[in-house]
Amino acid sequence: MSIRDIPLTTLDGRTTTLAEYGDGAVLLVNVASKCGFTPQYAQLEALHEKYGEQGLTVIGLPCNQFAGQEPGNAEKIQDFCQLNYGVSFPLMEKIKVNGRNAHPLYAELHDVPDAAGKSGRVKWNFEKFVIGADGTISRFRSAVKPDDPAVIAAIEAGLSARRVAEPTEAPPAA
């Protein structure tokens, strides 16, 4: 099974997969509303707006595993994100990213190394994974802001992989 085929559940209870969001790049982030990194929501929304039409999907995955910083239910999470940060990108149901009951998506992502070559458990809220159209995955720890040049480069590379894969129009016949 491809990472894009692992079932997810949206915040409103609908079953989906990353594949349903198209063949572009995906930026996955485990989010929380009461974290020091929570202001990153604004940068995530800006990326969603800037690159969405080019094929980027930002997906927030609420997680309460780190110091109980996402205690709300689905309605509270949605309201918080919209009222405070104008979030319009998809949010999934609250999940676990580590441990025996880690969501299967994160069980796969644990193997992805960060820029320092370290893989393993997610260390805190707002850890980011960019999945390119070609399946390449880049990992960025929480302190790396969504608009960091390395994250932007991974997004643009992930999107360009999609453009390379798209057929080009043939020139008109003479």
Phi and psi in degrees as a GROMACS rama.xvg file:
@    title "Ramachandran Plot"
@    xaxis  label "Phi"
@    yaxis  label "Psi"
@TYPE xy
-74.8117  152.868  SER-2
-58.9853  -28.7372  ILE-3
-74.0798  -10.7386  ARG-4
-103.406  -0.212287  ASP-5
-69.6835  126.084  ILE-6
-64.2151  138.851  PRO-7
-128.02  162.523  LEU-8
-122.757  127.888  THR-9
-69.4069  165.63  THR-10
-59.9589  -26.9887  LEU-11
-93.7333  11.3712  ASP-12
93.0417  5.8248  GLY-13
-87.768  137.344  ARG-14
-79.0916  136.042  THR-15
-149.399  -178.498  THR-16
-142.34  166.01  THR-17
-62.9241  -32.1978  LEU-18
-59.6501  -31.6876  ALA-19
-68.299  -14.145  GLU-20
-93.4132  12.1168  TYR-21
100.198  -176.092  GLY-22
-104.691  14.9962  ASP-23
-83.6694  -160.484  GLY-24
-83.2189  152.061  ALA-25
-126.634  134.636  VAL-26
-111.901  108.146  LEU-27
-97.2113  136.063  LEU-28
-141.489  127.172  VAL-29
-82.2588  117.622  ASN-30
-111.656  161.276  VAL-31
-154.331  145.814  ALA-32
-88.1247  -12.6692  SER-33
-122.416  40.9656  LYS-34
-115.01  153.351  CYS-35
-62.0981  -22.013  GLY-36
-91.3845  -0.884286  PHE-37
-53.8  -34.538  THR-38
-59.3346  -13.1519  PRO-39
-62.653  -17.7454  GLN-40
-52.8395  -40.0225  TYR-41
-62.8973  -42.1165  ALA-42
-70.218  -35.9047  GLN-43
-63.1866  -43.21  LEU-44
-64.0155  -39.3279  GLU-45
-62.851  -40.0527  ALA-46
-65.0675  -41.3592  LEU-47
-58.3019  -44.4753  HIS-48
-70.0022  -41.835  GLU-49
-71.0423  -42.5303  LYS-50
-108.031  -3.58314  TYR-51
-56.8063  -44.6588  GLY-52
-69.7841  -18.4322  GLU-53
-87.0558  -6.6599  GLN-54
116.484  6.16146  GLY-55
-84.3283  134.838  LEU-56
-119.14  120.485  THR-57
-90.3961  132.508  VAL-58
-130.212  123.608  ILE-59
-95.6394  132.74  GLY-60
-120.9  94.8237  LEU-61
-57.9434  140.288  PRO-62
-143.79  135.044  CYS-63
-109.558  16.7074  ASN-64
-79.2937  -13.683  GLN-65
-110.576  99.3691  PHE-66
56.8759  27.7174  ALA-67
58.4382  36.8378  GLY-68
-85.7268  3.58988  GLN-69
-133.73  71.6593  GLU-70
-81.8514  -15.1056  PRO-71
-71.3324  161.734  GLY-72
-84.3962  -179.711  ASN-73
-55.9543  -45.6413  ALA-74
-63.5445  -42.7435  GLU-75
-66.5762  -39.2805  LYS-76
-62.414  -49.3421  ILE-77
-58.9066  -48.241  GLN-78
-61.4024  -45.7704  ASP-79
-57.646  -48.405  PHE-80
-64.3793  -41.6493  CYS-81
-73.5254  -44.2673  GLN-82
-70.4639  -39.8294  LEU-83
-90.9707  -28.9507  ASN-84
-132.235  2.19476  TYR-85
61.1356  30.9044  GLY-86
-63.1821  125.907  VAL-87
-120.729  -3.6781  SER-88
-79.4787  160.341  PHE-89
-64.0354  139.988  PRO-90
-118.699  137.58  LEU-91
-98.2212  172.78  MET-92
-67.4237  160.654  GLU-93
-61.7455  133.5  LYS-94
-131.705  171.507  ILE-95
-104.806  135.164  LYS-96
-103.351  -13.854  VAL-97
-132.917  165.111  ASN-98
87.825  -176.463  GLY-99
-60.1457  -31.89  ARG-100
-102.502  23.8223  ASN-101
-60.5785  142.203  ALA-102
-58.4115  141.917  HIS-103
-53.6547  -32.3754  PRO-104
-60.7127  -46.1375  LEU-105
-74.9654  -27.8988  TYR-106
-58.8158  -36.5169  ALA-107
-74.0775  -41.1043  GLU-108
-69.5505  -21.8927  LEU-109
-57.1099  -28.0217  HIS-110
-77.9407  -10.9546  ASP-111
-81.6404  125.674  VAL-112
-80.9605  153.551  PRO-113
-87.7368  -171.198  ASP-114
-62.3624  -25.6747  ALA-115
-87.0772  0.544155  ALA-116
85.3889  10.3967  GLY-117
-97.6757  129.804  LYS-118
-113.601  -167.109  SER-119
109.91  -159.316  GLY-120
-57.7942  152.211  ARG-121
-70.0453  132.609  VAL-122
-89.1677  -27.2168  LYS-123
-165.333  178.388  TRP-124
-62.8647  153.189  ASN-125
67.503  31.0565  PHE-126
-78.1785  140.53  GLU-127
-118.02  142.263  LYS-128
-130.589  124.903  PHE-129
-103.765  120.688  VAL-130
-105.904  114.195  ILE-131
-75.6888  163.718  GLY-132
-59.1869  -28.2538  ALA-133
-88.6741  3.18587  ASP-134
93.8839  -5.79586  GLY-135
-67.2073  145.482  THR-136
-127.086  131.418  ILE-137
-116.684  141.439  SER-138
-118.324  136.578  ARG-139
-132.997  127.925  PHE-140
-71.0595  169.318  ARG-141
-55.3438  -40.6523  SER-142
-70.6062  -16.1867  ALA-143
-78.9824  116.511  VAL-144
-71.9691  151.1  LYS-145
-57.2577  -28.2631  PRO-146
-96.1503  14.0474  ASP-147
-61.2724  141.648  ASP-148
-53.9768  -33.3563  PRO-149
-68.4508  -38.4914  ALA-150
-68.0507  -44.6535  VAL-151
-59.5688  -43.1657  ILE-152
-61.8177  -40.9931  ALA-153
-65.7462  -40.3746  ALA-154
-63.4106  -49.0141  ILE-155
-64.9614  -37.2583  GLU-156
-65.9776  -40.4441  ALA-157
-63.9561  -35.8005  GLY-158
-75.2766  -37.5643  LEU-159
-67.29  -29.78  SER-160
-61.6863  -33.7756  ALA-161
-69.1155  -43.8506  ARG-162
-64.0078  -38.3237  ARG-163
-63.9284  -36.126  VAL-164
-75.994  -21.5414  ALA-165
-74.1415  138.8  GLU-166
-67.405  145.076  PRO-167
-93.6655  152.257  THR-168
-72.4155  139.346  GLU-169
-75.7895  145.789  ALA-170
-65.4967  152.297  PRO-171
-62.6647  146.075  PRO-172
-67.8626  143.907  ALA-173
